[in-house]
Structure formats: structure tokens, C-alpha cells
Amino acid sequence: MEADEEVMRAGAAECLDWNGGGITKRKLSMKLRILIATALLTAMTGAAFAQGAGTPPAGGGMAAGGGMAACRDDAQKFCADKTGPDRRTCMEANKDKLSDACKAARASRAAGQ
């Protein structure tokens, strides 16, 4: 019985004393806590980014939705060669030619600002 206990103690000592005494039980416990905390933080950060993936950029915008998805086809039809403020200017210049859905989306956006 004593021999079995001694073998178990020796095995436990080996498990708790890797690399010639480099890792103690306390250090292993701390490293495990850090590993778990890092894994949780990474998981939460990923979830936060996933939730924000459908959020339109500040100021709206047609590319990411922003309530202006109805104007995507019109923007491509009338202002395909324009970007950013130039595209907005082009859309304003062509406002009489826009689809009813796009006109409604533009009016709704203007009312909200």
C-alpha cells in the first residue's frame, strides 16, 4: 500500500514540476485562469463584432443598407461612375427620375435628420 502511495506522489510531483521545477501548481493554476479569461474575452469580442455586422455606418449609406437600399438600383443606373458626396449630388440632380421606393426612402431619411 505504501509503495502505491509513493508512486502516486511521485507521479503527482512530476505533473506539478515540469521542466525541472519550472511550473508549480500555483503557476499552472494562474496560467489556466489566464487562458480561460483570454478565451472568454475572445469569444465575447467575436460576438460583439457579429452583432454589429448589420449596423449601417454612421450617416447611413447605400452600400451597407442605412435605409437607402431602395435606392441601390437607381444609384447604379444614374450615378454608377460616382462615389461618396459626388454620388449624393448626382442622386439629388436626378431625383425626378428616381423610383418611387427610392423617393420614399430619401424623404424618410430627410425627415429623420
VMD Tcl script that draws the C-alpha trace (Angstrom):
set ca {
  {0.00 0.00 0.00}
  {2.81 2.39 0.87}
  {4.52 1.66 -2.44}
  {1.36 2.62 -4.34}
  {1.07 5.89 -2.44}
  {4.71 6.67 -3.12}
  {4.24 6.02 -6.86}
  {1.19 8.29 -6.85}
  {3.11 11.04 -5.03}
  {5.98 10.72 -7.49}
  {3.53 10.94 -10.42}
  {1.84 13.95 -8.90}
  {5.19 15.59 -8.30}
  {6.11 15.02 -11.93}
  {2.84 16.56 -13.08}
  {3.33 19.60 -10.88}
  {7.03 20.03 -11.54}
  {7.67 20.19 -15.29}
  {10.90 21.42 -16.83}
  {12.97 20.78 -13.74}
  {10.83 22.78 -11.33}
  {9.74 25.50 -13.75}
  {5.98 25.14 -13.32}
  {4.46 24.79 -9.89}
  {0.83 24.02 -9.12}
  {0.19 27.69 -8.38}
  {1.78 28.86 -11.63}
  {-0.20 26.25 -13.57}
  {-3.41 27.41 -11.94}
  {-2.66 31.04 -12.82}
  {-1.82 30.13 -16.42}
  {-5.06 28.19 -16.69}
  {-7.01 31.19 -15.37}
  {-5.32 33.48 -17.89}
  {-6.04 31.03 -20.70}
  {-9.72 30.80 -19.74}
  {-10.02 34.58 -19.39}
  {-8.41 35.08 -22.79}
  {-10.71 32.52 -24.41}
  {-13.79 34.17 -22.89}
  {-12.67 37.64 -23.92}
  {-12.04 36.45 -27.47}
  {-15.45 34.79 -27.64}
  {-17.23 37.88 -26.32}
  {-15.37 40.17 -28.70}
  {-16.32 37.96 -31.63}
  {-19.96 38.00 -30.55}
  {-19.91 41.79 -30.24}
  {-18.50 42.18 -33.75}
  {-21.07 39.74 -35.10}
  {-23.90 41.76 -33.55}
  {-22.59 44.97 -35.10}
  {-22.13 43.43 -38.55}
  {-25.57 44.52 -39.78}
  {-25.33 48.02 -38.37}
  {-25.08 50.68 -41.07}
  {-22.15 53.08 -40.91}
  {-22.56 56.47 -39.26}
  {-24.53 58.72 -41.54}
  {-26.34 55.85 -43.28}
  {-25.22 54.90 -46.74}
  {-26.45 52.77 -49.58}
  {-23.65 50.19 -49.54}
  {-24.39 48.92 -46.03}
  {-28.16 49.41 -46.04}
  {-28.74 52.53 -43.98}
  {-32.42 52.60 -45.01}
  {-31.36 53.51 -48.53}
  {-31.30 50.00 -50.01}
  {-34.31 51.02 -52.11}
  {-32.03 53.44 -53.98}
  {-29.30 50.93 -54.81}
  {-30.61 50.19 -58.33}
  {-31.26 53.87 -59.06}
  {-27.78 54.85 -57.90}
  {-26.29 52.21 -60.18}
  {-28.50 53.32 -63.08}
  {-27.97 57.08 -62.85}
  {-24.71 57.55 -60.91}
  {-22.61 54.41 -61.41}
  {-19.41 56.37 -62.05}
  {-19.76 58.48 -58.88}
  {-18.86 57.76 -55.25}
  {-19.35 59.44 -51.87}
  {-20.52 63.04 -51.94}
  {-20.45 63.08 -55.75}
  {-22.94 60.20 -55.81}
  {-25.23 62.06 -53.39}
  {-25.06 65.15 -55.58}
  {-25.81 63.04 -58.65}
  {-28.80 61.42 -56.94}
  {-30.12 64.86 -55.98}
  {-29.68 66.04 -59.58}
  {-31.67 63.01 -60.80}
  {-34.30 63.00 -58.04}
  {-37.18 63.34 -60.52}
  {-36.07 60.16 -62.32}
  {-35.73 58.00 -59.17}
  {-38.10 55.12 -58.42}
  {-41.00 55.73 -56.04}
  {-39.38 53.44 -53.43}
  {-36.16 55.43 -53.55}
  {-38.02 58.74 -53.34}
  {-39.87 57.46 -50.26}
  {-36.61 56.27 -48.64}
  {-34.94 59.63 -49.31}
  {-37.94 61.51 -47.87}
  {-37.95 59.28 -44.79}
  {-34.23 59.81 -44.26}
  {-34.56 63.58 -44.71}
  {-37.37 63.68 -42.15}
  {-35.26 61.78 -39.63}
  {-32.31 64.17 -39.81}
}
mol new
graphics top color blue
foreach p $ca { graphics top sphere $p radius 0.5 }
foreach p [lrange $ca 0 end-1] q [lrange $ca 1 end] { graphics top cylinder $p $q radius 0.2 }
display resetview
